[in-house]
Amino acid sequence: MLNPFLHNLQGRLSSLDVFQGASNGNQSIVKNFIENYSILKDKSCLYETTLLYSASRNNHFNLVKYLIEIGQCSINAQNEEYIEKGQEPTAKATIGSTALHAASFQGHLQIVKYLIEHSGDYFILNNVNQTPIENGKLKSIIRRFFNNFLVFDYSSNLKSLPNKTSL
């Protein structure tokens, strides 16, 4: 019973370095972490982001590919907020965001396309009720991609992008 607890604690301590490594695109440190602490691969760190979110936000395509294809990270894992008992949750766009939110917001088209090709949910809402589509609307390359991808050129009456699927 003590060994799993110690292993989890060691993984949490290692996460301090690995999340910075994911932000910097350091695949070797991320690979080592996933091999040793795979149960933590989709968990948020003290920075309240996942490994895949950090790599996507900082445009590290090869690391994103590794995390999905080899690391088997959950493509739609959402960032979590760490709050003290009794503390009210805050409305932050990063909380509840996915890697697709981050890539869209930053304008990283190659990563956006890759995540969608691998079942990234572009209608998932974050803490402030924004979808990845909405996160990317200020980046013309992402807005253009979603306009074409979602086939909205057919309607001259459409004023904004949808925020959910139609049934």
C-alpha positions in Angstrom: 0.0 0.0 0.0 2.9 2.4 0.7 4.7 1.6 -2.6 1.9 3.0 -4.9 1.6 6.1 -2.7 5.4 6.7 -2.9 5.4 6.1 -6.7 2.5 8.6 -7.1 4.3 11.1 -4.9 7.5 10.7 -6.9 5.5 11.2 -10.1 4.0 14.4 -8.8 7.5 15.7 -7.9 8.8 14.7 -11.3 5.9 16.6 -12.9 7.4 19.9 -11.8 10.2 19.3 -14.4 8.2 17.5 -17.1 5.6 20.2 -17.6 8.3 22.7 -18.1 9.9 20.2 -20.5 6.6 19.9 -22.4 6.4 23.7 -22.7 10.0 23.7 -24.1 9.4 20.8 -26.4 11.8 18.5 -24.6 10.6 15.1 -25.8 13.2 13.0 -23.8 12.1 14.3 -20.4 8.4 13.8 -21.4 9.1 10.3 -22.7 10.9 9.3 -19.5 8.0 10.7 -17.4 5.3 8.8 -19.4 7.3 5.6 -19.2 7.6 5.8 -15.4 4.4 7.6 -14.4 1.9 6.9 -17.2 -1.0 7.2 -14.8 -0.3 10.9 -14.5 0.0 11.7 -18.2 -3.4 13.3 -18.5 -3.4 15.0 -15.2 -2.9 18.8 -14.8 0.2 20.0 -13.0 0.7 22.9 -10.6 0.4 25.2 -13.7 -3.1 23.8 -14.2 -2.3 22.4 -17.6 -1.8 18.9 -19.1 1.3 17.8 -21.0 -0.6 17.8 -24.3 -2.0 21.3 -23.7 1.5 22.6 -22.9 3.1 21.1 -26.0 0.2 22.3 -28.2 0.2 25.8 -26.8 3.9 26.1 -27.6 3.7 24.7 -31.1 5.8 21.5 -30.5 4.2 19.4 -33.2 6.6 16.4 -32.9 5.9 16.3 -29.1 2.2 16.5 -29.7 2.4 13.6 -32.1 4.5 11.6 -29.6 2.0 12.3 -26.8 -1.0 11.1 -28.9 0.5 8.2 -30.9 3.1 6.7 -28.4 2.1 8.2 -25.1 -1.6 7.5 -25.7 -2.6 10.8 -24.0 -6.3 11.6 -24.0 -6.8 14.1 -26.8 -9.7 15.8 -25.0 -8.2 15.9 -21.5 -9.2 19.2 -19.9 -7.1 21.3 -17.7 -8.1 21.2 -14.0 -8.0 24.0 -11.4 -6.4 23.4 -8.0 -8.4 25.1 -5.4 -8.2 25.1 -1.6 -11.1 23.6 0.4 -13.8 26.3 0.7 -12.2 28.4 -2.0 -14.5 29.5 -4.9 -13.5 28.4 -8.4 -12.3 31.2 -10.7 -13.3 31.9 -14.3 -10.1 31.3 -16.2 -10.1 30.3 -19.9 -7.3 27.8 -19.3 -9.3 25.8 -16.9 -11.4 23.2 -18.8 -9.4 23.9 -21.9 -8.0 21.2 -24.1 -4.9 21.0 -26.3 -7.2 22.1 -29.2 -8.3 25.2 -27.3 -4.6 26.1 -26.9 -3.5 25.4 -30.4 -6.5 27.3 -31.8 -5.9 30.3 -29.6 -2.2 30.5 -30.5 -2.9 30.0 -34.2 -1.0 26.7 -34.6 -2.8 25.4 -37.7 -0.7 22.2 -38.2 -1.5 21.1 -34.6 -5.2 22.1 -34.9 -5.5 19.9 -38.0 -3.7 17.1 -36.4 -5.7 17.1 -33.2 -9.0 17.2 -35.2 -7.8 14.3 -37.3 -7.3 12.4 -34.1 -10.8 13.1 -32.7 -10.1 16.5 -31.0 -13.5 17.8 -29.9 -13.9 21.4 -31.3 -17.2 21.9 -29.5 -15.9 21.1 -26.0 -16.4 24.1 -23.6 -13.8 25.4 -21.2 -14.4 27.2 -17.9 -15.6 30.4 -19.6 -17.8 28.6 -22.1 -15.6 28.9 -25.1 -15.0 26.2 -27.7 -11.7 25.8 -29.6 -13.5 27.4 -32.5 -14.2 30.5 -30.5 -10.6 30.5 -29.1 -9.2 30.6 -32.7 -11.5 33.3 -34.1 -9.0 36.1 -33.6 -6.3 34.2 -35.6 -7.3 34.6 -39.3 -5.6 31.3 -40.3 -7.6 29.4 -37.7 -10.9 31.2 -38.4 -10.5 30.5 -42.1 -9.7 26.8 -41.4 -12.8 26.4 -39.3 -15.0 28.2 -41.8 -13.8 25.9 -44.6 -13.8 22.8 -42.4 -17.3 23.3 -41.0 -18.6 24.2 -44.5 -20.1 27.6 -43.7 -19.5 29.3 -47.0 -22.9 28.0 -48.1 -24.8 30.5 -46.0 -24.5 34.2 -46.6 -26.7 34.8 -43.5 -24.3 33.2 -41.1 -22.8 35.9 -38.9 -20.8 33.8 -36.5 -19.4 30.3 -36.0 -21.5 27.7 -34.2 -20.8 26.7 -30.6 -22.4 23.3 -30.8 -23.4 20.6 -33.3 -26.8 20.7 -34.8 -29.0 17.6 -34.5 
